[in-house]
C-alpha cells in the first residue's frame, strides 16, 4: 500500500480548508452530501417554517399598506389585535401601551377619522372605546353652521341634543369639539334627521366612512 509523508497530508488539509473558506458553496454542498438524512429533514423543516413566517409578514403588509397613514410626530401608530371570534365593535385592543407613552383619554383615529378614545392602558397594550360603545359620548359640531350636538354611541350611534333651528342636510360632516381631543377631527356624516322623543331637539342618524371590523392600524394622538 502506498503511504504519504505527514507533510503531504498537512498540505491536503490546508488546501481543503482554504477551498471551503474561499468558496463556501463547496462547503455547503459537501455538508449536504455528508449530512445524515435526519439532519436534511430538519433543515427542510426549518426552511418551511421560515417560509411560513415570511408569508405571514407579507400578508400583514399587503393588508395594512393601504391603511397606513402619514407619519406624524403628534401621533403614535398602533396595530389592532384580532378580535375573532369575539368580533365586538365597541372596543379595540392595540399593541402599544404605557411603555410607548399611551395615556387614557387620547383620541384614536383611522385614516384621519376619529373612531374612539383610549379607555384603559397597560404596559404593552391599550384598550380603545369606540363610537359603537353604548357608553360613548362625545361633544361635536355639525356642518358649516357648526351646530352643537352630542354623539351617543351604540350599535347605531346618533347625534342628539341638536337645536330645532339647526339647518341640517344629508352629508353634513360631524367633527370633534370636545376638550382634551384635537379639534375638528371628522367623526361621521348626517344621513337623516328626526325630532327627538321629547320633542325638544333634533337628532340625526349617522353614516361612517369605514368598517371597524376591518381596521388593522390606527393612530393615537400624543
TIRO-568117 format. One record per residue (C-alpha): residue in one letter; x, y, z. Coordinates in steps of 0.2 Angstrom, whole numbers, plus 2048, in hexadecimal, padded with zeros to 3 digits. Each point is the difference from the previous one (the first is absolute). Layout:
% TIRO-568117
AXYZ;...
This chain:
% TIRO-568117
X800800800;X8068117FC;X80480C80E;X801813801;X80C80A80A;X7F780A80E;X8048117F8;X7F67FA7F0;X7F17FD80B;X802811808;X8018097EF;X7F07F67FB;X7F780680F;X8058127FF;X7FB8007EE;X7EF7F9804;X7FD80D80E;X80580E7F4;X7F47FA7F3;X7F17FF80C;X805811807;X8018097EF;X7F27F67F8;X7F37FD80D;X7F47F97F3;X80C7F07FF;X7FF7FF813;X7ED800800;X7FF7F37F2;X80C7F580A;X7F6802810;X7F07FC7F6;X8087F07FA;X8087FB810;X7F180480B;X7F57F2806;X7EE7FF7F9;X7F9806811;X80A810800;X7FA8047EE;X7EE7FD805;X80380C80F;X80880D7F4;X7F07FE7F5;X7F580380E;X80980F805;X7FF8077EF;X7ED7FD7FF;X7FE809811;X80980F7FA;X7F68007F0;X7F080080A;X80680E80B;X80480A7F0;X7EF7FD7F9;X7F8806810;X80A8107FF;X7FC8037EE;X7ED7FD803;X80180D80E;X80980D7F5;X7F47FD7F2;X7F180380B;X80580F80A;X80A8097F2;X7F180A7FA;X7FB804812;X811807805;X7FE813803;X80E80D7FE;X80C80080F;X7FE80E80C;X80980580F;X7F0804809;X7F97EE7FD;X8057EF805;X7FD7F27F4;X7F87F0807;X7FA7EF7FA;X7EF7F9804;X8007EE808;X7F47F47F8;X7EF7FE809;X7FB7F07F8;X7F47F7805;X7FB80E80C;X7FE80D7F2;X7F980E80B;X8008127F8;X7FF809810;X8127FE804;X8127FD7F9;X80F7F9808;X8108087F9;X8127FA801;X80780F809;X7FF806812;X80780B80E;X8127FA7FA;X7FD80A7F0;X7F880F809;X7EE7FC7FE;X7F480880C;X7ED7FF803;X7F580C7F7;X80A8037F1;X7F88007EF;X8017F17F4;X7FF8027EE;X7FF7F67F0;X8048087EF;X7FE811809;X7EF7FC807;X7FC7FF813;X7FB7EF804;X801800813;X80B804810;X80C7F680A;X7F77FA80F;X80C7F5809;X8137FE7FF;X80C7F2804;X8127FE7FF;X8007FA7EE;X7EE8017FA;X7F280D801;X7ED7FE7FE;X7F680C7F6;X7EE805802;X7F88027EF;X7F180A7FB;X7F77F07FF;X8017FE813;X7EF803808;X80980B80E;X80980B7F3;X7FC812800;X80880E7F7;X7FD8137FE;X8008047ED;X7FC80D7F3;X7F67FD7F0;X8028087EF;X8058117FA;X7F480880D;X80A7F780E;X7F17FB809;X8037F8811;X7FB7EE803;X8047F180B;X8057EF7F8;X7F97F280A;X8087EF7FC;X7F87EF7FD;X7FE7F47F2;X7F880E7F6;X807810807;X7F68107FF;X803813802;X7F480780D;X7FC810809;X80080A7F0;X7F6811800;X7F07FF7F5;X80680F7F7;X80F7F77F9;X8007FF7ED;X8077EF7FE;X8027F67EF;X8047EF7FB;X8137FF7FE;X80480E80D;X8117FB809;X8007FD813;X811805808;X8077FF811;X7FE80F80C;X8047F8811;X80D80680C;X8107F5801;X7FE7FB7EE;X8078087F0;X7F380C7F9;X7F77FD7F0;X8047ED7FD;X7F27F97F5;X7F57F3808;X7F17FC7F5;X7F48077F4;X7ED804802;X7F57F47F7;X7EF806805;X7F880A80E;X7F17FE80B;X7F8808810;X8067F9810;X7F37F680B;X7FE80F80C;X7FC80B7F1;X80D80D806;X80F7FD7F5;X8057F87EF;X80A7F07FF;X8097F97F1;X8047EF7F9;X8127FE7FB;X80B7F77F3;X8127FC802;X80E7FF7F3;X8087F0806;X7FC7EF806;X8077FE812;X8017ED7FE;X80D8027F2;X80B80D809;X8117FA803;X80B80F803;X7FC811809;X80880F807;X7FF806812;X801813803;X80F80480C;
